[in-house]
Amino acid sequence: MKKRKVPLRKCVVTNEMKPKQELVRVVRTPEGAVVIDSTGKKSGRGAYISNSQECFLEAKKKDVFSRHLNVKVSADIYDQLIKERSKGDF
């Protein structure tokens, strides 16, 4: 039986290539809203980040998503990432 290829994506903070399932996707929708994509299938421009507290804090400090998604991202998105990770939603 053939092995399936594991899709890899690059973390916007650490620039490490990791399997897609280990990363969290943040999307700029066609309407311009920025949302966390838990399914990984929403349409729009996506940016991936490693699922760790340190990466979330570094992203917030450097405002990484504003640069990668080409839209101003509020601090609420970064806070929502931290909060959902502490609840275990990812």
C-alpha positions in Angstrom: 0.0 0.0 0.0 1.3 3.5 -0.9 2.0 6.0 1.9 0.2 9.3 1.6 2.2 12.4 1.4 1.9 14.6 4.6 1.2 18.2 3.7 3.7 20.6 5.2 3.3 24.3 5.9 5.6 27.0 7.3 5.1 28.7 10.6 5.1 32.5 10.1 7.0 33.0 13.4 9.6 30.3 13.5 9.8 29.6 9.7 9.9 25.9 10.4 8.2 23.4 8.1 5.7 21.3 10.0 2.8 19.0 9.2 -0.4 20.9 8.6 -2.1 19.2 11.5 0.4 20.6 14.0 -0.2 24.2 13.0 -3.1 26.7 13.6 -4.4 28.5 10.5 -5.5 32.2 10.7 -7.5 33.4 7.6 -8.3 36.7 6.0 -11.7 36.1 4.4 -12.6 37.6 1.0 -14.7 40.1 3.0 -11.5 41.3 4.8 -12.3 39.8 8.2 -9.6 37.9 10.1 -10.7 34.7 11.8 -9.1 31.5 13.3 -9.8 28.6 11.0 -10.1 25.4 13.1 -11.2 23.3 10.1 -8.3 24.4 7.8 -10.7 24.7 4.8 -12.1 28.3 4.9 -11.6 30.3 1.8 -9.2 33.2 1.9 -5.6 34.1 2.5 -4.2 31.9 5.2 -1.2 32.0 7.6 0.0 29.2 9.7 1.5 29.4 13.2 2.9 26.7 15.5 0.6 25.6 18.3 2.6 26.9 21.2 2.2 29.7 23.8 5.6 31.2 22.9 4.8 31.4 19.2 1.5 33.2 19.9 3.2 35.7 22.2 6.0 36.3 19.7 3.4 36.8 16.9 1.5 39.3 19.0 4.7 41.2 19.9 5.8 41.5 16.3 2.2 41.8 14.8 3.1 39.0 12.3 -0.4 38.4 10.9 -0.8 42.0 9.8 2.3 41.6 7.6 1.4 38.1 6.2 -2.3 38.8 5.7 -1.9 42.3 4.3 -4.6 43.7 6.6 -4.5 45.3 10.1 -5.1 42.6 12.7 -6.4 43.6 16.1 -4.9 42.2 19.3 -8.1 40.4 19.9 -7.1 37.7 17.4 -3.8 37.1 19.2 -5.7 37.0 22.6 -8.2 34.6 21.2 -5.5 32.2 20.0 -3.9 32.2 23.5 -7.3 31.7 25.2 -8.4 28.9 22.9 -5.1 27.1 23.3 -5.4 27.2 27.1 -8.9 25.7 26.8 -7.5 23.0 24.6 -9.5 23.8 21.5 -6.6 23.2 19.1 
